[in-house]
């Protein structure tokens, strides 16, 4: 372990290795993504999808090794025994820092399928990364505003149909779809501006998660409810890279989607209201959990 080195040196070495590791895995991902695109056979596409996911998982595993070598961050996590690598998950977590993503990847790696995010369709044009995200089967969303649909009613429902088609590949391939339902990182300023009824959380947004469930409801079976708490204060990414984050507390709870939600028709107004009520209660329970964890560290 090299966590005795000065923080700035740790930050420089860690960040340099993160960049090297990213380039190391990005290059073969791009190469094999071309094979995936050029060979039209269904079997080959499935084979390359699994191969590319394995490469992405190795990228995460190597990042975790870098963290363990250079930092003394201790991640206390409970609930992993409920997870299975061959299941279909919707992962929901509170969001406080960019560190959340790195911590989630490290904590959940090897316990659930590789984490994937729904991305705006425009991001597919990002040089190199757009192709990599496509190769890794990240679903791309193209959502239309209500104002746009009023002018173009013939396109109503097309965004959902396109997303369902993009997610069809997950029918035979376990997947973990990640969603931060607050929509942005928690800050005291945002909390006060919202007038949030929660102590540790911003108001949950039902639009994104309802869209995911509507598009992938037949494939997703479990909700992974992840609660992240930083006992020494919310860090920024620089703090984490420099080894200045000592402790992270994570609690994992698994819910069966059918038992928790039943069948929801998101085109039905009453079902949408019932779902919003469920989500609000779900968020109140997470807020209470964060209060309990906070007392555990501060008493």
Phi, psi and omega in degrees: 000137182246026183286359177278349181290159176302146185303317182294323178291319176300317179298316180296312182294315181297311183296322178298318180290325176299316180295314179299316180297320179296314179296319181303318181270334181295321182299307178295329176298318179293319180297309183288337175293328176293320176298318180298321182285324188275334180263111189282357184290139182298317180299317181294322179296319178294318180298312182292329177297315178294319180296317181292321176297322179296319177297316179296323177295322177293327175298315179295317181298319180292321175301321180294322177296317178302317180297317182291330179286318189259343184237164178250024180296124176256122178255111176268119185224137177236153175098001182295335183294344179278350188265154177226141182289338183248060177219170182252121188233146164251116184262121180241130182216155170286156189229118183236336188200159172298340178298332181308316184295315180296317181295318179297317179300316181293315185290323186264352182301130179085352181253332177222166177301160181308129182295133177230148182244145169287131184240150173297140185302329181297336183288348178294342181269002176294127182307132177068303184295322179301316178293321179296317179296320177297315181298327181272009176065031172292127180290133178258129181263143169229095183259139180256141177286161179298323179296318179295320182291331177295324179278336182229066185299338180292345180266358181298127180090349182291324179298319179291320179297320179295319180292319177300319179296319179294330183270354182300330181296342182276358181299323181248011183223113181305145185212153172238117180257125185262139178214124171266102191280355171284340177084346180198168181286144179290131167220156179299323180296314178296321180300313181290321181296323179287333191067041185299135178282356181261152181279319187248001189227155169274169179296137178285145177253123185277342186302309183295312183291324178294324178295318179296313181294324179292322182281327188237013185307325182283346181258319182285137182241333185228149170256126173262106181270109184250127177247120183250130179224135178251102185302332184258017180103152182292121182269164168258174186296325179298319177302316183293313182297326181276004176078023184260010174256111187272323187223141172225133179246127181229133173241133181244130175230138182249130178241139172282124186299317182294319180291322183283322189244337186068203178266125181242128173258104186287357174270351180265126185300317181295321177295321179295321178293318179297322179294319179298321177295317178299316182295320179296317177294319177303319182286326175296321179294323177292320179298318178295324178295318178295322176298317179295318179295318179301316179296325179300323182270338187254349178287000000 
